[in-house]
Structures are given as C-alpha cells and as structure tokens.
Amino acid sequence: MLLELPLSHDEVLFLRGNTGVVGLAKFARNGSIFMGTPDLEEIAIFLGEEDLIAVSAFDTGPKMEKGIKSMIYLLRDMGTPLLVLPDGHPTSNRLPLVVSCGEMVRLDCNIQPGTHPEQDILCTCNDLSGTEITAITDGVEIKGNQINWKRERL
C-alpha cells in the first residue's frame, strides 16, 4: 500500500500500532543535528526543511505522543544531539523513545533500540515494522501495511 499525506512544518503525523507509535515532523529549516557515536566521534547530519524527524515510542497513548512532540522540539528548536549506544548496551532496553532524521526511514522491529547510527532505519513495534517513510515536498510518502494515523499541531 502506498499512502501520500500532507505534512506542514507545524504539524506532527502519528502512525499508530497496537504497542507503539511513530511521530513524524518536518525539520522545517536548513541546518544540522549532531550525533555522538560509541566510537567517541561526533557526526553532523545536515538536513533540509523537507527532511524528516521520526520518533518511535515503545508504548501508546497521550503520554507517548506528548513525549514525541517534546523530542521533536528538543531536536529542532533546542539543538539537542542524538546519542548512539554501543551494541548490547543495557540502557537500550529502557529507552522510551528513539529517533531517526533524514529524507527516508525504514521501520524495523528486529533491531536493538538506540544502537544504530544509520539514520535510515528506526526501531519500532511489530505492527509498524516494514513500513518505509519518505519525505516529499509538503508531505510524506508511506509504503507498508494498513496504517492508522492522525495529524496534530506541534
């Protein structure tokens, strides 16, 4: 299934599964986000205004959606860096949210949360796994199974 949805710079699009939710927002400007890696490197991810911030939460409900909106604010407006944990890190199991930024993201339930510096893959719940999301002008293109979604103002 291919779905094209409009997404303005002041909105978040929630993709909902039974056990998790993914929030999508446009980066809304030209700039960068820094990412700290387990190798003690800092990588700059350069983003354009149409690129995506994708935030995956491992639970559902208003609390998770508020957390997703907060994370988008921290990344877009406060310049909070992304942190990548080393493979097998015990804190990975306690992360309530994980993030990917760029023009395309693949959702996958078979990866360890927070340990992938590649920004084209994001850990998610089983229901959303296999979904591909691509930024398009003024919106997103979603390939995957039937998706429940809703849009809200940021």
C-alpha positions as a Markdown table, in Angstrom:
| # | Residue | x | y | z |
|---|---|---|---|---|
| 1 | Met | 0.0 | 0.0 | 0.0 |
| 2 | Leu | 1.3 | 3.5 | -0.9 |
| 3 | Leu | -0.1 | 6.5 | 1.0 |
| 4 | Glu | 0.8 | 10.1 | 0.4 |
| 5 | Leu | -0.1 | 12.5 | 3.2 |
| 6 | Pro | 0.4 | 16.3 | 3.5 |
| 7 | Leu | 2.5 | 17.4 | 6.4 |
| 8 | Ser | 3.2 | 21.1 | 7.1 |
| 9 | His | 6.1 | 22.4 | 9.2 |
| 10 | Asp | 3.9 | 23.0 | 12.2 |
| 11 | Glu | 2.4 | 19.5 | 12.4 |
| 12 | Val | 3.2 | 16.0 | 13.6 |
| 13 | Leu | 1.9 | 12.9 | 12.0 |
| 14 | Phe | 1.4 | 9.9 | 14.3 |
| 15 | Leu | 1.5 | 6.4 | 12.9 |
| 16 | Arg | -0.2 | 4.1 | 15.4 |
| 17 | Gly | 0.4 | 0.4 | 16.1 |
| 18 | Asn | -1.1 | -1.7 | 18.9 |
| 19 | Thr | 2.1 | -1.4 | 21.1 |
| 20 | Gly | 3.9 | 1.6 | 19.8 |
| 21 | Val | 3.6 | 4.9 | 17.9 |
| 22 | Val | 5.9 | 6.8 | 15.5 |
| 23 | Gly | 5.7 | 10.6 | 15.2 |
| 24 | Leu | 6.8 | 12.3 | 12.0 |
| 25 | Ala | 7.7 | 16.0 | 11.6 |
| 26 | Lys | 9.5 | 18.1 | 9.0 |
| 27 | Phe | 12.9 | 19.5 | 10.1 |
| 28 | Ala | 11.4 | 22.8 | 8.9 |
| 29 | Arg | 14.7 | 24.6 | 8.2 |
| 30 | Asn | 18.1 | 24.0 | 6.7 |
| 31 | Gly | 20.6 | 23.0 | 9.4 |
| 32 | Ser | 22.2 | 20.2 | 11.3 |
| 33 | Ile | 21.8 | 17.8 | 14.1 |
| 34 | Phe | 24.8 | 16.3 | 15.8 |
| 35 | Met | 25.1 | 12.7 | 16.7 |
| 36 | Gly | 27.5 | 11.2 | 19.3 |
| 37 | Thr | 28.7 | 7.7 | 18.5 |
| 38 | Pro | 30.1 | 4.8 | 20.7 |
| 39 | Asp | 33.5 | 5.4 | 19.0 |
| 40 | Leu | 33.7 | 8.9 | 20.6 |
| 41 | Glu | 33.0 | 10.6 | 17.3 |
| 42 | Glu | 30.6 | 13.4 | 16.6 |
| 43 | Ile | 28.9 | 13.4 | 13.3 |
| 44 | Ala | 26.9 | 16.3 | 11.8 |
| 45 | Ile | 23.7 | 15.3 | 10.0 |
| 46 | Phe | 22.8 | 18.0 | 7.5 |
| 47 | Leu | 19.1 | 18.4 | 7.0 |
| 48 | Gly | 16.9 | 20.5 | 4.8 |
| 49 | Glu | 13.4 | 21.9 | 5.6 |
| 50 | Glu | 11.6 | 19.0 | 4.0 |
| 51 | Asp | 13.7 | 16.3 | 5.7 |
| 52 | Leu | 12.0 | 14.2 | 8.5 |
| 53 | Ile | 12.4 | 13.7 | 12.2 |
| 54 | Ala | 11.0 | 10.3 | 13.0 |
| 55 | Val | 10.5 | 9.5 | 16.7 |
| 56 | Ser | 9.5 | 5.9 | 17.7 |
| 57 | Ala | 7.8 | 5.2 | 21.1 |
| 58 | Phe | 7.5 | 1.8 | 22.6 |
| 59 | Asp | 4.1 | 2.4 | 24.1 |
| 60 | Thr | 0.9 | 4.2 | 23.1 |
| 61 | Gly | -1.3 | 6.9 | 24.4 |
| 62 | Pro | -1.3 | 10.6 | 25.2 |
| 63 | Lys | 1.9 | 10.4 | 27.3 |
| 64 | Met | 3.9 | 8.9 | 24.5 |
| 65 | Glu | 2.5 | 11.4 | 22.0 |
| 66 | Lys | 3.5 | 14.3 | 24.3 |
| 67 | Gly | 7.0 | 12.7 | 24.6 |
| 68 | Ile | 7.3 | 12.6 | 20.8 |
| 69 | Lys | 6.3 | 16.2 | 20.5 |
| 70 | Ser | 8.8 | 17.1 | 23.2 |
| 71 | Met | 11.6 | 15.2 | 21.4 |
| 72 | Ile | 10.9 | 17.0 | 18.1 |
| 73 | Tyr | 11.1 | 20.3 | 20.0 |
| 74 | Leu | 14.4 | 19.3 | 21.6 |
| 75 | Leu | 15.9 | 18.3 | 18.3 |
| 76 | Arg | 14.5 | 21.1 | 16.0 |
| 77 | Asp | 14.5 | 24.0 | 18.4 |
| 78 | Met | 17.0 | 23.3 | 21.1 |
| 79 | Gly | 19.7 | 21.5 | 19.1 |
| 80 | Thr | 19.8 | 18.5 | 21.3 |
| 81 | Pro | 22.2 | 16.0 | 19.9 |
| 82 | Leu | 21.4 | 12.3 | 19.1 |
| 83 | Leu | 23.3 | 9.7 | 21.1 |
| 84 | Val | 24.0 | 6.2 | 19.8 |
| 85 | Leu | 24.6 | 3.5 | 22.3 |
| 86 | Pro | 27.1 | 0.7 | 21.8 |
| 87 | Asp | 25.6 | -2.6 | 20.6 |
| 88 | Gly | 24.4 | -4.7 | 23.6 |
| 89 | His | 24.2 | -1.7 | 26.0 |
| 90 | Pro | 21.8 | -2.4 | 28.9 |
| 91 | Thr | 20.2 | 1.0 | 28.7 |
| 92 | Ser | 18.9 | 0.2 | 25.3 |
| 93 | Asn | 16.0 | -1.7 | 26.9 |
| 94 | Arg | 14.9 | 1.3 | 28.9 |
| 95 | Leu | 14.7 | 3.8 | 26.1 |
| 96 | Pro | 11.1 | 5.1 | 25.8 |
| 97 | Leu | 11.8 | 6.9 | 22.5 |
| 98 | Val | 14.3 | 6.6 | 19.7 |
| 99 | Val | 15.0 | 8.9 | 16.7 |
| 100 | Ser | 16.0 | 8.9 | 13.1 |
| 101 | Cys | 16.5 | 12.0 | 10.9 |
| 102 | Gly | 16.7 | 12.3 | 7.2 |
| 103 | Glu | 14.9 | 12.0 | 3.9 |
| 104 | Met | 13.9 | 8.4 | 4.3 |
| 105 | Val | 13.4 | 5.9 | 7.2 |
| 106 | Arg | 12.6 | 2.2 | 7.4 |
| 107 | Leu | 10.8 | 1.0 | 10.5 |
| 108 | Asp | 12.1 | -2.3 | 11.9 |
| 109 | Cys | 11.2 | -4.3 | 15.0 |
| 110 | Asn | 14.2 | -6.6 | 14.7 |
| 111 | Ile | 16.9 | -4.1 | 15.8 |
| 112 | Gln | 18.2 | -3.0 | 19.2 |
| 113 | Pro | 16.8 | 0.4 | 20.1 |
| 114 | Gly | 19.3 | 3.3 | 20.2 |
| 115 | Thr | 22.3 | 1.4 | 18.8 |
| 116 | His | 22.1 | 2.3 | 15.0 |
| 117 | Pro | 23.9 | 5.3 | 13.8 |
| 118 | Glu | 22.5 | 4.8 | 10.3 |
| 119 | Gln | 19.7 | 7.3 | 10.0 |
| 120 | Asp | 17.7 | 5.4 | 7.5 |
| 121 | Ile | 16.5 | 2.7 | 10.0 |
| 122 | Leu | 14.4 | 3.1 | 13.2 |
| 123 | Cys | 13.4 | 0.5 | 15.8 |
| 124 | Thr | 9.6 | 0.2 | 16.2 |
| 125 | Cys | 6.8 | -2.0 | 17.3 |
| 126 | Asn | 5.8 | -5.2 | 15.4 |
| 127 | Asp | 2.7 | -3.6 | 13.8 |
| 128 | Leu | 4.7 | -0.8 | 12.1 |
| 129 | Ser | 7.7 | -2.9 | 11.1 |
| 130 | Gly | 8.4 | -3.0 | 7.4 |
| 131 | Thr | 7.0 | 0.5 | 6.8 |
| 132 | Glu | 9.1 | 2.9 | 4.7 |
| 133 | Ile | 8.6 | 6.6 | 5.0 |
| 134 | Thr | 10.0 | 9.1 | 2.5 |
| 135 | Ala | 9.9 | 12.9 | 2.7 |
| 136 | Ile | 8.2 | 14.6 | -0.2 |
| 137 | Thr | 7.5 | 18.3 | -0.8 |
| 138 | Asp | 4.9 | 19.3 | 1.7 |
| 139 | Gly | 4.3 | 15.8 | 2.9 |
| 140 | Val | 5.3 | 12.2 | 3.4 |
| 141 | Glu | 5.0 | 9.0 | 1.3 |
| 142 | Ile | 4.3 | 5.9 | 3.3 |
| 143 | Lys | 4.8 | 2.3 | 2.0 |
| 144 | Gly | 3.6 | -0.5 | 4.1 |
| 145 | Asn | 0.6 | -2.3 | 5.6 |
| 146 | Gln | -2.6 | -0.6 | 6.5 |
| 147 | Ile | -1.6 | 2.4 | 8.8 |
| 148 | Asn | -3.7 | 4.1 | 11.4 |
| 149 | Trp | -2.7 | 7.7 | 11.6 |
| 150 | Lys | -3.6 | 11.1 | 12.9 |
| 151 | Arg | -2.2 | 14.6 | 12.5 |
| 152 | Glu | -1.9 | 17.3 | 15.2 |
| 153 | Arg | -0.3 | 20.7 | 15.6 |
| 154 | Leu | 3.1 | 20.8 | 17.2 |
